[in-house]
Structures are given as C-alpha cells and as structure tokens.
Amino acid sequence: MTFRDIQKIHRFEALAFLALTFVTAQLEASQNFYTADFSSPLNQPGLPPATGMGQQTPSRIVFGNPTVVSSFGHLTNQPLLFTALNYQQIQFDLGNGVPDYFVDFDFETRNLNPSLFAFVILFDTPSVENFYLHGNGYIGVPPANSPYLPGWSDGDLHHMHIGVNLGTGSWLFQLDNRAAVTGPFFSDSGDVFSMRMNLSAWKAFTPDDPTVQVAIDNVIIGTSVPEPSSVAITSLFCGALTVRSLIRKKRGT
C-alpha cells in the first residue's frame, strides 16, 4: 500500500468520524411537530392567533376568541391570552403514529387561583385524558380518581412539561423545577389524535369573568422519535464505516 493510499484512508476515517458525530447529535434530538410562539409576522397583537399554517401555529380555534397580546406579566414576547368568557380553546392536530408525545409551554395566570375556572390540557385518543390547573388551587391529572398535585401561583412565570408514553401506558408531568410525577395514561387507539388547551368554568352556570386570564407561550409539541431523515443518514454512514473497516482489514491494520 502506497503512502498516498494511506493518506486517503486517514482522510476517509476523519470524514467518517465527523459524519458519525453529526448523526449521533441528530439521533439525540427529538422531533418537533409544533413550535408555536405566536410571534409576528404570522401573528399580530389584538387578533386571534394564526391557525392551520404548519408547525408554527395551532391547527384551529375550537371555541371563543383567544387573543395574541404584546405582553402579559413575565411573558413579554407576544403570548396567547385566554380569558374566562364562556369557552376559549385551541387545538393542535397530531395522530402521527409515534410511540410517545410531549408538550412543553410557558404560562402565567391571573385570578385563576382561586376561581370557578380551570385551564385544561386535553389529549384526544379519542377518549380524553386531562391535565388541568383547577381554580381550587390544585393540579389535576388522569385518571379521574388520581390524587391531586400541588398547585401553582398566580402572577408568576411557570413552565409545564407533559410526556405521554403510549407503549407503556404512562404519563410524566413536571411543573417548573419540581420533581417529575408519573401515572397511567389510556389511549383507545394507541395514538393521540390531537391536543387541546381550554379555559372554561369547572362549575355549571358560572358567569363569565374577564379578570380570570391565562397566557401561554413557547409551545413545543413533539416526540422522542428522531426525524426519519436522521435514520436514513445513520444507515448511510454505518455503511460508510463498514467500508472503512474493510479497508483497514485489507491493509492489515
């Protein structure tokens, strides 16, 4: 084997190593179906959020008139505001056939705790699994008879993470930097067809109260499963590494 052949092999090995590093980083990343931050130019303060325009927007407004605002408390970059006027609800279509889903978002409430209203995150399977901020000051999780979780505080910035694993039939819930909590999750279909966010009264015949408000921002919905393209790239470079191994064997190293 000539010196030039050895140089070529070393260059190939270096490129293969860099490629493998890139692919590993890709595989460690999750796949996001939505990254909605209600920012301009898609959204404008004082108007309902843009919908049905891909990954950056909710799929639709189901009820009411949730409104993009310039700021709300600690959320200063055009959050989406729900007000306790009948029902206000948005929906994100899913049904991606993946084994797990997660949702992350920032939120701040005003006059929700305490109140006769609740802010609910609904997972449609198509039967509904609910996680909710209840006006009595606690956090509710599925199933309906589960112990309540400690509540949250009005006027403070919070972050909520919910993960559901369809394979194990379980959920994971975390608020801010608290310890994560887990419980059972049931899906009729083995999938989640949509996820909704809703503000409405938890007690029948409750009159509207426009002072009860919930603002959300930086909504990310996705899965731990990597992008299909990452899997394809992995196969390609695994093949390249196999070729490298054969070359090394051929030169006796």
Backbone as JSON, one array per atom type, in Angstrom:
{
  "sequence": "MTFRDIQKIHRFEALAFLALTFVTAQLEASQNFYTADFSSPLNQPGLPPATGMGQQTPSRIVFGNPTVVSSFGHLTNQPLLFTALNYQQIQFDLGNGVPDYFVDFDFETRNLNPSLFAFVILFDTPSVENFYLHGNGYIGVPPANSPYLPGWSDGDLHHMHIGVNLGTGSWLFQLDNRAAVTGPFFSDSGDVFSMRMNLSAWKAFTPDDPTVQVAIDNVIIGTSVPEPSSVAITSLFCGALTVRSLIRKKRGT",
  "N": [[0.85, -1.19, 0.0], [0.61, 2.18, -0.92], [2.04, 5.36, 0.18], [0.31, 7.42, -0.5], [-2.13, 6.06, -0.65], [-2.49, 5.43, 2.03], [-2.79, 8.02, 3.1], [-5.22, 8.75, 1.92], [-6.93, 6.92, 3.15], [-6.79, 7.75, 5.83], [-7.91, 10.3, 5.59], [-10.48, 9.58, 4.83], [-11.27, 8.21, 7.14], [-11.31, 10.31, 8.99], [-13.35, 11.94, 7.94], [-15.47, 10.13, 8.15], [-15.65, 9.87, 10.92], [-16.39, 12.48, 11.68], [-18.85, 12.58, 10.39], [-20.24, 10.55, 11.74], [-20.34, 11.68, 14.28], [-22.01, 13.86, 13.77], [-24.36, 12.52, 13.03], [-24.95, 11.17, 15.39], [-25.58, 13.31, 17.07], [-27.88, 14.17, 15.76], [-29.58, 11.99, 16.23], [-29.92, 12.12, 18.95], [-31.55, 14.26, 19.24], [-34.93, 15.37, 19.64], [-38.03, 15.08, 17.8], [-39.91, 17.69, 16.62], [-43.28, 18.54, 16.31], [-44.8, 20.83, 16.53], [-43.91, 24.22, 17.04], [-44.84, 26.75, 18.45], [-44.87, 30.14, 18.94], [-46.33, 32.41, 18.7], [-45.48, 34.73, 17.51], [-44.78, 37.71, 15.53], [-44.23, 37.78, 11.94], [-46.53, 36.23, 11.54], [-48.46, 36.38, 13.51], [-50.43, 38.91, 15.15], [-50.62, 41.38, 17.69], [-53.64, 41.77, 19.54], [-55.26, 40.35, 17.89], [-56.81, 37.17, 16.97], [-54.89, 34.07, 17.16], [-52.83, 33.06, 14.39], [-53.77, 30.24, 12.42], [-53.59, 26.81, 11.3], [-51.33, 26.91, 9.65], [-49.11, 25.33, 9.51], [-46.19, 24.17, 11.3], [-45.71, 26.27, 13.07], [-48.03, 27.26, 14.14], [-51.2, 26.87, 15.93], [-53.58, 24.29, 15.01], [-56.29, 24.95, 14.82], [-58.83, 27.23, 16.06], [-61.03, 26.23, 18.43], [-63.11, 27.02, 20.18], [-64.41, 30.23, 21.12], [-62.45, 33.28, 21.56], [-59.46, 33.38, 21.86], [-56.62, 35.48, 22.24], [-53.81, 37.07, 20.77], [-51.42, 38.89, 22.56], [-49.38, 41.8, 23.33], [-47.79, 41.6, 25.63], [-47.81, 39.85, 28.79], [-47.68, 39.98, 32.05], [-44.87, 38.24, 33.09], [-44.44, 37.18, 30.63], [-43.28, 38.39, 27.83], [-43.14, 38.49, 25.09], [-45.21, 38.52, 22.97], [-47.4, 36.58, 23.89], [-50.11, 34.12, 23.93], [-53.38, 34.83, 24.91], [-55.86, 33.6, 27.04], [-59.14, 34.22, 28.08], [-61.64, 34.2, 30.63], [-64.27, 33.86, 29.28], [-66.99, 32.33, 28.54], [-66.22, 29.46, 26.67], [-62.83, 29.11, 25.77], [-60.67, 27.91, 23.43], [-57.99, 26.15, 21.86], [-56.57, 24.02, 19.29], [-54.23, 21.45, 18.5], [-53.46, 19.44, 15.89], [-52.61, 15.99, 15.79], [-51.87, 12.64, 15.74], [-49.71, 11.19, 14.68], [-48.71, 8.66, 14.76], [-46.62, 7.85, 16.43], [-44.67, 6.45, 19.18], [-44.67, 7.97, 21.49], [-45.47, 11.18, 22.94], [-44.81, 14.65, 23.66], [-45.42, 17.73, 25.42], [-44.43, 21.02, 25.91], [-44.6, 24.15, 27.54], [-44.66, 27.66, 28.39], [-46.32, 29.51, 30.97], [-48.55, 31.88, 32.51], [-50.8, 32.88, 35.04], [-53.73, 34.76, 35.96], [-55.79, 35.64, 38.52], [-56.86, 33.1, 38.45], [-56.37, 31.32, 40.44], [-57.53, 31.57, 43.54], [-60.54, 30.41, 41.79], [-63.59, 29.93, 39.87], [-62.92, 28.59, 37.63], [-61.03, 26.63, 35.2], [-57.97, 25.71, 33.68], [-57.25, 23.65, 31.04], [-55.41, 20.94, 29.66], [-55.94, 18.87, 27.07], [-55.81, 15.58, 25.89], [-56.66, 13.9, 23.07], [-57.77, 10.7, 22.36], [-59.4, 8.56, 20.91], [-60.94, 9.02, 23.3], [-60.76, 11.2, 26.17], [-57.96, 12.39, 27.9], [-57.12, 14.29, 30.65], [-55.17, 17.02, 31.86], [-54.94, 19.51, 34.3], [-55.16, 22.91, 35.53], [-56.72, 23.67, 38.31], [-59.28, 25.81, 39.57], [-59.58, 25.67, 42.32], [-57.07, 25.54, 43.27], [-55.35, 23.39, 42.9], [-53.55, 20.89, 40.93], [-54.8, 18.82, 38.47], [-54.67, 15.43, 37.29], [-54.77, 12.62, 34.98], [-55.83, 9.2, 35.82], [-59.36, 10.06, 36.47], [-59.7, 9.65, 39.22], [-57.3, 10.18, 40.43], [-54.83, 11.23, 42.86], [-54.62, 14.68, 43.74], [-52.22, 17.08, 42.53], [-49.78, 19.33, 43.96], [-50.47, 22.87, 43.77], [-50.11, 25.91, 41.83], [-48.87, 29.29, 41.49], [-50.58, 32.34, 41.04], [-49.65, 35.06, 38.9], [-46.97, 34.49, 38.6], [-44.24, 33.3, 36.58], [-44.39, 30.21, 34.94], [-43.41, 26.89, 33.95], [-44.56, 24.16, 32.1], [-44.33, 20.68, 31.63], [-45.41, 17.88, 29.89], [-45.35, 14.49, 29.29], [-46.31, 11.7, 27.35], [-46.38, 8.23, 27.17], [-47.19, 5.92, 24.95], [-46.63, 3.27, 24.57], [-45.97, 2.19, 27.09], [-48.18, 3.0, 28.43], [-48.31, 5.32, 30.09], [-47.9, 8.5, 31.81], [-45.84, 11.44, 32.26], [-45.36, 14.15, 34.35], [-44.3, 17.47, 34.89], [-43.85, 20.41, 36.71], [-42.3, 23.47, 36.5], [-39.29, 23.41, 38.33], [-39.85, 21.26, 39.91], [-39.94, 17.91, 41.26], [-40.46, 15.31, 38.91], [-43.6, 13.72, 38.2], [-45.39, 10.66, 37.82], [-47.88, 8.63, 36.12], [-50.76, 6.59, 35.12], [-51.7, 6.33, 31.66], [-54.24, 6.25, 29.3], [-55.09, 5.14, 26.07], [-57.5, 4.8, 23.59], [-56.96, 4.21, 20.96], [-54.28, 3.75, 20.66], [-52.86, 5.93, 19.94], [-52.44, 9.53, 19.88], [-54.7, 11.77, 18.8], [-55.13, 14.5, 18.76], [-54.22, 17.5, 20.55], [-55.51, 19.68, 22.93], [-56.01, 22.99, 24.31], [-57.67, 24.63, 26.88], [-59.73, 27.09, 28.42], [-62.2, 27.4, 30.77], [-65.25, 27.38, 32.78], [-65.32, 25.36, 35.74], [-67.46, 24.8, 37.23], [-70.93, 24.44, 36.9], [-73.11, 26.86, 35.36], [-71.65, 29.09, 35.97], [-70.98, 32.53, 35.82], [-69.42, 34.51, 33.22], [-66.08, 35.76, 33.64], [-64.05, 38.17, 33.0], [-61.72, 38.92, 34.28], [-60.31, 36.7, 34.97], [-57.61, 35.08, 33.72], [-55.37, 33.41, 31.46], [-52.19, 33.14, 30.15], [-50.17, 31.85, 27.55], [-47.08, 30.65, 26.1], [-44.42, 29.84, 23.79], [-44.9, 27.15, 22.9], [-44.18, 23.82, 22.52], [-44.56, 20.86, 20.85], [-44.0, 17.46, 20.48], [-42.09, 14.46, 19.8], [-40.02, 11.84, 21.16], [-38.93, 10.34, 19.2], [-36.64, 10.38, 16.54], [-36.23, 12.47, 13.57], [-37.26, 11.02, 10.47], [-35.34, 11.33, 8.41], [-32.95, 11.43, 9.79], [-32.58, 8.8, 10.56], [-32.19, 7.62, 8.09], [-29.8, 8.86, 7.32], [-28.14, 7.82, 9.24], [-28.06, 5.09, 8.52], [-26.74, 5.33, 6.09], [-24.18, 6.27, 6.84], [-23.37, 4.29, 8.58], [-22.98, 2.31, 6.76], [-20.83, 3.45, 5.43], [-18.91, 3.37, 7.43], [-18.62, 0.64, 7.64], [-17.39, 0.07, 5.2], [-15.02, 1.43, 5.68], [-13.97, -0.2, 7.7], [-13.5, -2.56, 6.28], [-11.53, -1.69, 4.53], [-9.49, -1.13, 6.33], [-8.96, -3.71, 7.24], [-8.03, -4.83, 4.94], [-5.64, -3.54, 4.59], [-4.31, -4.56, 6.66], [-4.36, -3.47, 9.28]],
  "CA": [[0.0, 0.0, 0.0], [1.44, 3.37, -1.05], [1.82, 6.43, 1.15], [-0.89, 8.15, -0.93], [-3.29, 5.27, -0.24], [-2.65, 5.59, 3.49], [-3.34, 9.36, 3.33], [-6.63, 8.71, 1.55], [-7.66, 6.19, 4.18], [-6.88, 8.62, 7.01], [-8.91, 11.35, 5.3], [-11.78, 8.93, 4.88], [-11.6, 7.93, 8.54], [-11.65, 11.58, 9.64], [-14.68, 12.33, 7.47], [-16.44, 9.21, 8.72], [-15.8, 10.21, 12.33], [-17.21, 13.71, 11.75], [-20.22, 12.24, 9.99], [-20.85, 9.8, 12.82], [-20.62, 12.64, 15.34], [-23.2, 14.61, 13.35], [-25.53, 11.65, 13.08], [-25.27, 10.92, 16.8], [-26.27, 14.51, 17.56], [-29.22, 14.16, 15.18], [-30.4, 10.98, 16.86], [-30.23, 12.52, 20.32], [-32.55, 15.32, 19.2], [-36.31, 14.95, 19.46], [-38.72, 15.57, 16.62], [-40.96, 18.62, 17.0], [-44.39, 18.71, 15.39], [-45.22, 22.23, 16.63], [-43.12, 25.18, 17.81], [-45.7, 27.93, 18.32], [-44.55, 31.21, 19.89], [-47.31, 33.48, 18.48], [-44.74, 35.94, 17.17], [-45.01, 38.32, 14.22], [-45.4, 38.41, 11.29], [-47.71, 35.37, 11.44], [-49.45, 36.8, 14.5], [-50.43, 40.32, 15.48], [-51.3, 41.67, 18.95], [-55.01, 42.22, 19.43], [-56.0, 39.48, 16.97], [-56.68, 35.74, 17.26], [-53.66, 33.52, 16.61], [-52.87, 32.41, 13.08], [-54.02, 28.81, 12.56], [-53.54, 25.98, 10.11], [-50.24, 27.32, 8.77], [-47.95, 24.49, 9.72], [-45.59, 23.87, 12.59], [-45.6, 27.44, 13.93], [-49.34, 27.73, 14.57], [-52.2, 25.85, 16.23], [-54.35, 23.84, 13.84], [-57.55, 25.68, 14.74], [-59.5, 27.71, 17.26], [-62.23, 25.41, 18.58], [-64.12, 27.86, 20.79], [-64.07, 31.54, 21.67], [-61.55, 34.23, 20.92], [-58.14, 33.62, 22.46], [-56.06, 36.64, 21.55], [-52.39, 37.38, 20.92], [-51.19, 40.19, 23.2], [-47.98, 42.22, 23.29], [-47.14, 41.01, 26.8], [-48.69, 39.51, 29.91], [-46.82, 39.69, 33.18], [-43.49, 37.88, 32.76], [-44.38, 36.76, 29.21], [-43.13, 39.7, 27.21], [-42.9, 38.38, 23.64], [-46.45, 38.13, 22.27], [-48.06, 35.32, 24.26], [-51.53, 33.95, 23.6], [-54.15, 35.07, 26.13], [-57.2, 33.04, 27.22], [-59.92, 34.95, 29.07], [-62.76, 33.37, 31.07], [-65.52, 34.25, 28.62], [-67.51, 31.07, 28.01], [-65.1, 28.56, 26.4], [-61.78, 29.54, 24.84], [-59.94, 26.66, 23.21], [-57.24, 25.93, 20.62], [-56.27, 22.61, 19.04], [-53.08, 21.05, 17.69], [-53.7, 18.11, 15.33], [-51.49, 15.06, 15.9], [-52.11, 11.4, 15.01], [-48.51, 10.94, 13.89], [-48.34, 7.26, 14.82], [-45.37, 7.65, 17.16], [-44.94, 5.76, 20.46], [-44.78, 8.9, 22.61], [-45.62, 12.6, 22.64], [-44.59, 15.56, 24.79], [-45.75, 19.14, 25.23], [-43.8, 21.97, 26.81], [-45.0, 25.54, 27.31], [-44.61, 28.61, 29.5], [-47.63, 30.11, 31.22], [-48.79, 32.71, 33.69], [-52.23, 33.04, 35.27], [-54.18, 35.92, 36.73], [-57.1, 35.43, 39.15], [-57.33, 31.73, 38.25], [-56.19, 30.61, 41.7], [-58.68, 30.67, 43.33], [-61.63, 30.86, 40.93], [-64.52, 28.89, 39.44], [-62.49, 28.23, 36.28], [-59.9, 25.71, 35.1], [-57.24, 25.66, 32.41], [-57.14, 22.21, 30.81], [-54.7, 20.4, 28.5], [-56.69, 17.67, 26.75], [-55.24, 14.66, 24.9], [-57.75, 13.15, 22.44], [-57.19, 9.41, 21.95], [-60.22, 9.76, 21.02], [-61.38, 9.39, 24.64], [-59.96, 12.36, 26.56], [-57.14, 12.39, 29.1], [-57.0, 15.71, 31.0], [-54.31, 17.61, 32.87], [-55.59, 20.82, 34.44], [-54.98, 23.84, 36.64], [-58.08, 23.84, 38.83], [-59.47, 27.04, 40.32], [-59.46, 25.41, 43.75], [-55.68, 25.67, 43.66], [-54.54, 22.18, 42.72], [-53.35, 20.42, 39.56], [-55.41, 17.52, 38.27], [-54.04, 14.55, 36.31], [-55.55, 11.4, 34.78], [-57.27, 9.17, 35.59], [-60.17, 11.0, 37.23], [-59.61, 9.42, 40.66], [-55.91, 10.34, 40.86], [-54.57, 12.27, 43.85], [-54.29, 15.99, 43.19], [-50.86, 17.54, 42.69], [-49.7, 20.69, 44.5], [-50.86, 23.87, 42.79], [-49.21, 26.9, 41.25], [-49.16, 30.63, 41.99], [-50.92, 33.41, 40.11], [-48.71, 36.17, 38.78], [-45.59, 34.02, 38.44], [-43.95, 32.56, 35.36], [-44.27, 28.77, 35.15], [-43.19, 26.03, 32.78], [-45.18, 22.85, 32.24], [-43.94, 19.61, 30.72], [-46.2, 16.65, 29.96], [-44.96, 13.46, 28.34], [-47.15, 10.5, 27.39], [-45.77, 7.08, 26.51], [-48.29, 5.04, 24.56], [-46.19, 1.89, 24.7], [-46.06, 1.77, 28.49], [-49.44, 3.47, 29.0], [-47.97, 6.15, 31.24], [-47.59, 9.9, 31.61], [-44.9, 12.1, 33.15], [-45.74, 15.56, 34.5], [-43.39, 18.28, 35.68], [-44.08, 21.85, 36.76], [-41.09, 24.2, 36.88], [-38.17, 22.52, 38.67], [-40.28, 20.24, 40.85], [-39.71, 16.52, 40.86], [-41.44, 14.79, 37.96], [-44.59, 12.78, 38.72], [-45.86, 9.77, 36.76], [-49.15, 7.97, 36.34], [-51.24, 5.81, 33.97], [-52.31, 7.04, 30.53], [-55.0, 5.29, 28.48], [-55.45, 5.54, 24.71], [-58.35, 3.83, 22.9], [-56.49, 3.93, 19.61], [-52.84, 3.59, 20.6], [-52.28, 7.17, 19.42], [-53.08, 10.78, 20.32], [-55.13, 12.4, 17.55], [-54.97, 15.95, 18.88], [-54.06, 18.05, 21.88], [-56.22, 20.96, 23.03], [-55.84, 23.82, 25.5], [-59.0, 25.2, 27.07], [-60.1, 27.8, 29.64], [-63.65, 27.47, 30.96], [-65.68, 27.17, 34.16], [-65.43, 23.97, 36.19], [-68.75, 24.7, 37.92], [-72.03, 24.81, 35.99], [-73.82, 28.13, 35.5], [-70.76, 30.16, 36.42], [-70.95, 33.64, 34.87], [-68.12, 34.89, 32.69], [-65.26, 36.64, 34.47], [-62.91, 38.56, 32.16], [-60.49, 39.14, 35.06], [-59.61, 35.42, 35.04], [-56.85, 35.01, 32.47], [-54.2, 32.52, 31.35], [-51.38, 33.4, 28.95], [-49.2, 30.78, 27.24], [-46.12, 30.98, 25.05], [-43.34, 28.88, 23.52], [-45.48, 25.82, 22.91], [-43.46, 22.83, 21.72], [-45.19, 19.54, 20.89], [-43.19, 16.58, 19.65], [-41.86, 13.07, 20.2], [-38.61, 11.5, 21.33], [-38.51, 9.64, 17.98], [-35.95, 11.33, 15.67], [-36.71, 12.65, 12.21], [-36.93, 9.88, 9.58], [-34.13, 11.61, 7.64], [-31.8, 11.1, 10.62], [-32.4, 7.35, 10.49], [-31.61, 7.32, 6.77], [-28.41, 9.28, 7.34], [-27.42, 6.84, 10.07], [-27.83, 3.9, 7.71], [-25.73, 5.67, 5.09], [-22.84, 6.36, 7.41], [-22.99, 2.97, 9.08], [-22.41, 1.64, 5.59], [-19.51, 4.02, 5.18], [-17.99, 2.85, 8.43], [-18.34, -0.75, 7.28], [-16.38, 0.14, 4.13], [-13.76, 1.79, 6.32], [-13.47, -1.38, 8.39], [-12.98, -3.49, 5.29], [-10.27, -1.15, 4.03], [-8.49, -1.33, 7.38], [-8.61, -5.12, 7.25], [-7.28, -5.12, 3.72], [-4.26, -3.06, 4.71], [-3.72, -5.28, 7.76], [-4.25, -2.65, 10.49]],
  "C": [[0.89, 1.24, 0.0], [1.12, 4.38, 0.03], [0.57, 7.22, 0.81], [-2.15, 7.4, -0.54], [-3.57, 5.43, 1.25], [-3.25, 6.95, 3.81], [-4.84, 9.39, 3.02], [-7.47, 8.02, 2.62], [-7.83, 7.04, 5.43], [-7.9, 9.73, 6.8], [-10.31, 10.77, 5.37], [-12.22, 8.68, 6.32], [-12.02, 9.2, 9.26], [-13.04, 12.05, 9.24], [-15.75, 11.43, 8.07], [-16.7, 9.52, 10.18], [-16.67, 11.46, 12.49], [-18.65, 13.42, 11.4], [-20.94, 11.5, 11.09], [-21.21, 10.71, 13.99], [-21.88, 13.43, 15.02], [-24.45, 13.76, 13.47], [-25.94, 11.37, 14.52], [-26.02, 12.1, 17.4], [-27.7, 14.56, 17.03], [-30.13, 13.18, 15.9], [-30.78, 11.34, 18.29], [-31.32, 13.59, 20.36], [-33.93, 14.73, 19.03], [-36.87, 15.55, 18.18], [-39.89, 16.45, 17.06], [-42.02, 18.7, 15.91], [-44.91, 20.14, 15.38], [-44.21, 23.0, 17.46], [-43.81, 26.53, 17.66], [-45.34, 28.96, 19.38], [-45.37, 32.48, 19.64], [-46.66, 34.81, 18.11], [-45.17, 36.48, 15.8], [-43.97, 37.77, 13.24], [-46.64, 37.52, 11.19], [-48.83, 35.84, 12.36], [-49.29, 38.29, 14.79], [-51.17, 40.55, 16.79], [-52.7, 42.23, 18.71], [-55.88, 41.37, 18.53], [-55.9, 38.03, 17.44], [-55.39, 35.2, 16.67], [-53.87, 33.0, 15.19], [-53.04, 30.9, 13.31], [-53.84, 28.1, 11.22], [-52.43, 26.32, 9.14], [-48.96, 26.58, 9.09], [-47.46, 24.45, 11.15], [-45.63, 25.04, 13.56], [-46.94, 27.92, 14.48], [-50.21, 26.57, 15.05], [-52.95, 25.45, 14.96], [-55.64, 24.63, 13.68], [-57.92, 26.25, 16.1], [-60.82, 26.95, 17.34], [-63.38, 26.24, 19.13], [-63.54, 29.22, 21.13], [-63.07, 32.33, 20.86], [-60.25, 34.42, 21.71], [-57.39, 34.62, 21.6], [-54.56, 36.77, 21.81], [-52.27, 38.77, 21.54], [-49.7, 40.51, 23.18], [-47.2, 41.61, 24.44], [-48.19, 40.71, 27.85], [-47.8, 39.11, 31.07], [-45.39, 39.43, 32.74], [-43.34, 37.39, 31.32], [-44.41, 38.02, 28.36], [-42.99, 39.67, 25.69], [-44.11, 37.77, 22.94], [-46.99, 36.75, 22.66], [-49.49, 35.29, 23.76], [-52.33, 34.0, 24.89], [-55.53, 34.43, 26.03], [-57.89, 33.85, 28.32], [-61.19, 34.16, 29.38], [-64.1, 33.93, 30.59], [-66.05, 33.03, 27.9], [-66.34, 30.09, 27.85], [-64.1, 29.27, 25.47], [-60.81, 28.38, 24.68], [-59.24, 26.66, 21.86], [-56.89, 24.45, 20.52], [-55.04, 22.46, 18.16], [-53.33, 19.63, 17.2], [-52.43, 17.26, 15.43], [-51.81, 13.8, 15.1], [-50.92, 11.02, 14.14], [-48.02, 9.5, 13.97], [-47.02, 6.98, 15.5], [-45.66, 7.04, 18.53], [-45.05, 6.7, 21.66], [-44.93, 10.32, 22.09], [-45.22, 13.4, 23.88], [-45.09, 16.94, 24.41], [-45.04, 19.93, 26.3], [-44.35, 23.36, 26.51], [-44.81, 26.35, 28.59], [-46.0, 29.18, 29.71], [-47.59, 30.99, 32.46], [-50.29, 32.92, 33.81], [-52.5, 34.29, 36.09], [-55.6, 35.64, 37.21], [-57.69, 34.04, 38.88], [-57.31, 30.97, 39.58], [-56.37, 31.56, 42.88], [-59.71, 31.28, 42.37], [-62.56, 29.68, 40.65], [-64.18, 28.39, 38.03], [-61.3, 27.27, 36.34], [-59.28, 25.83, 33.72], [-56.83, 24.22, 32.18], [-56.31, 21.93, 29.56], [-55.31, 19.03, 28.23], [-55.97, 16.88, 25.67], [-56.38, 13.79, 24.37], [-57.21, 11.85, 21.87], [-58.11, 8.43, 21.22], [-60.85, 10.01, 22.39], [-60.36, 10.38, 25.19], [-59.25, 12.11, 27.88], [-56.79, 13.84, 29.43], [-55.94, 15.96, 32.07], [-54.8, 19.05, 33.06], [-55.16, 21.57, 35.69], [-56.37, 24.18, 37.15], [-58.16, 25.1, 39.69], [-59.46, 26.87, 41.82], [-58.01, 25.33, 44.21], [-54.82, 24.44, 43.51], [-54.4, 21.87, 41.23], [-53.93, 19.02, 39.45], [-54.74, 16.75, 37.14], [-54.91, 13.32, 36.11], [-54.95, 10.22, 35.54], [-58.03, 10.03, 36.6], [-60.03, 10.84, 38.74], [-58.2, 9.58, 41.2], [-55.79, 11.38, 41.97], [-54.19, 13.59, 43.16], [-52.82, 16.31, 43.45], [-50.87, 18.94, 43.29], [-49.9, 21.73, 43.4], [-49.73, 24.77, 42.33], [-49.61, 28.26, 41.82], [-49.53, 31.57, 40.85], [-49.78, 34.43, 40.05], [-47.26, 35.78, 38.68], [-45.45, 33.27, 37.12], [-43.74, 31.09, 35.69], [-43.96, 28.08, 33.82], [-43.78, 24.66, 33.06], [-44.65, 21.9, 31.18], [-44.84, 18.41, 30.97], [-45.67, 15.71, 28.89], [-45.88, 12.26, 28.47], [-46.47, 9.41, 26.57], [-46.87, 6.07, 26.22], [-47.91, 3.57, 24.71], [-46.33, 1.36, 26.12], [-47.36, 2.2, 29.15], [-49.21, 4.35, 30.22], [-47.77, 7.6, 30.83], [-46.54, 10.35, 32.61], [-45.24, 13.58, 33.16], [-44.7, 16.27, 35.35], [-43.76, 19.75, 35.57], [-42.82, 22.52, 37.29], [-39.97, 23.2, 37.2], [-38.55, 21.5, 39.74], [-39.91, 18.84, 40.35], [-40.82, 16.06, 39.92], [-42.34, 13.76, 38.64], [-45.07, 11.92, 37.56], [-47.19, 9.14, 37.13], [-49.6, 7.25, 35.08], [-51.92, 6.69, 32.92], [-52.98, 6.0, 29.63], [-55.34, 5.9, 27.12], [-56.29, 4.45, 24.07], [-57.7, 3.32, 21.62], [-55.02, 3.56, 19.54], [-52.14, 4.81, 20.04], [-52.95, 8.34, 20.13], [-53.42, 11.55, 19.05], [-55.0, 13.92, 17.59], [-54.73, 16.3, 20.34], [-54.7, 19.43, 21.9], [-55.87, 21.67, 24.33], [-57.1, 24.65, 25.66], [-59.1, 25.93, 28.42], [-61.6, 27.91, 29.69], [-63.97, 27.22, 32.42], [-65.7, 25.68, 34.51], [-66.76, 23.73, 36.92], [-69.85, 25.22, 37.01], [-72.64, 26.15, 36.38], [-72.96, 29.24, 36.09], [-70.76, 31.29, 35.4], [-69.53, 33.91, 34.38], [-67.4, 35.82, 33.66], [-64.02, 37.03, 33.68], [-61.64, 38.86, 32.94], [-59.7, 37.85, 35.24], [-58.93, 35.19, 33.69], [-55.69, 34.03, 32.59], [-53.48, 32.87, 30.05], [-50.38, 32.26, 28.79], [-48.25, 31.26, 26.16], [-45.13, 29.83, 24.91], [-43.83, 27.43, 23.64], [-44.69, 24.9, 21.98], [-44.14, 21.48, 21.93], [-44.4, 18.62, 19.97], [-43.14, 15.17, 20.19], [-40.38, 12.85, 20.38], [-38.06, 10.79, 20.1], [-37.83, 10.65, 17.04], [-36.61, 11.43, 14.31], [-36.36, 11.43, 11.36], [-35.65, 10.09, 8.8], [-32.89, 11.26, 8.45], [-31.51, 9.61, 10.58], [-31.76, 6.97, 9.17], [-30.14, 7.69, 6.73], [-27.57, 8.3, 8.14], [-27.09, 5.59, 9.28], [-26.72, 4.14, 6.7], [-24.33, 5.63, 5.68], [-22.41, 5.09, 8.12], [-22.4, 2.15, 7.95], [-21.01, 2.13, 5.29], [-18.49, 3.49, 6.18], [-17.66, 1.39, 8.18], [-17.28, -0.82, 6.2], [-15.02, 0.47, 4.72], [-13.14, 0.58, 7.02], [-12.86, -2.37, 7.43], [-11.65, -3.02, 4.74], [-9.15, -1.37, 5.04], [-8.02, -2.78, 7.43], [-7.7, -5.46, 6.06], [-5.84, -4.69, 3.85], [-3.57, -3.7, 5.92], [-3.52, -4.5, 9.01], [-5.46, -2.85, 11.34]]
}
